[in-house]
Amino acid sequence: MRADLDALEAAIGHCFGNRQLLNRALTHSSHVHEQAPALSAENGLPRDNEQLEFLGDSVLGFLISEDLLERNPDAPEGRLSKLKAHLVSATWLHEAAKRLRLGDYLQLGRGEEMSGGRAKKTLLVDALEALIAALYLDGGIDAARGFVQRFVVAPGVAAAGSSAEQLPRTLTDFKSALQELAQARRLPPPRYVILRERGPEHSKTFTIEVRVGREWVGQAEGGTKKSAAQKAAREVYERLQPAPS
């Protein structure tokens, strides 16, 4: 059962003027696909959170870069890049989403609900990025900035501490990075499989699995095969990273 959104607004310290933005940020495509066609769009816009996730990813990256530069005006670019890579990683954003209990507020289709979607890393990270976009659209950059500083940057910088030099570099092509890492670790090359395709032709959602040997497996969804594969590769790449000593 979905939790009351009033509690989420209280937790993040922002009361939405447009509650539909908050609802959309927390709505997974599986929920939309189960609704009647008349409910699948409002004013020509999709009702799921995928477009908001796209915007939120960019807003998040900008705000983290801004904050890190203000906190560390004399730091070399390499250290800032490693800190940023840590803060935008799926692993760290998943932790932030769990601290907010974001899974309790997701609007899921029955299949995702039954398969434990409220705890899935990919769904939680996507919802967090979509929530940042919703805050930006509803309250402007200051609302998004306050959220990112409080729930992502401040605890993330504290967690990284002096180990930031060991954090991975900023990456955009996780498929290539995973290929290189698997080779360096003498593991089998990554293999990608399309598990599911759903939705109409103009708005499909793809679920892709990547395997590196038998032990390392990741799954992710995306609006394109490329984006889903990159997300799945990112998940396995981050899990293959050695833990800080």
C-alpha positions, 0 to 999 in steps of 0.5 A: 500500500502506498504511503501518505504523500503528506509525510514525504512532503514533511520529510523533505521540507517542501509542500508542493503547489502542484501535487501532480508533479509529486505524484508523477515523480513517484509513478512507475511506468508499470502503473501507467501501462495498467491504466485505461488509455484515457488515463495514460496521458494528461495534456499530451504528457506521459504520466510516468516519471521517466521524463522527470528522471531525465531532467532530474539527472541533469539538475542533480549533476549541476547542483552537486558540481556547484556545491562541491566547488563551493565546499572545496574552492582549492581542490584539484579537478581530479578530487572533485570529479571523484567526489561527484562520481561517488555522489551521483552513483546509483549506489549512493543515490540508492542509499539516499532514497532508502533514507527517505523511505521513497519506496513506500511512496511509489505508485507501481503496477501490480506486477512490480508490486508483487515482485518487490518493486518498492525495494528495487535499486533502479526504481528507487534511484529513478524516483529520486532523480524524478523527485529532484526534477519535480522540486525544481519545476515546482519550487525552482532551483532553490528548492532542488538545491536545498534537497540535494544539499541535505539528502545527497551532498552533505551525508555523501561528503561525510561518508566519503571522507578522506577515502575520496581518492579511491572513488571511481572516476566520473563515467558516462559510458558504463558499458565500456568501463565494465568491459575494461574492468572485467578484462582487468579482473580476468572475468568473462566479457559482459553479456546483455540480454533483453528480458522484457519489452512493454508499452506502445511502439512510441513509448516502449520500456526495455528491461535488460540484464547484464551478466559477467560470469555466473556471479555478477548480474544486473538488471535495469529498465530504460526508455531505450535499449541503450539507456537500459544497458548503460544502467545495468552495466553501471550497477554491476560496475559499481558492485565490482569496485573494491571496497575502500580499505 
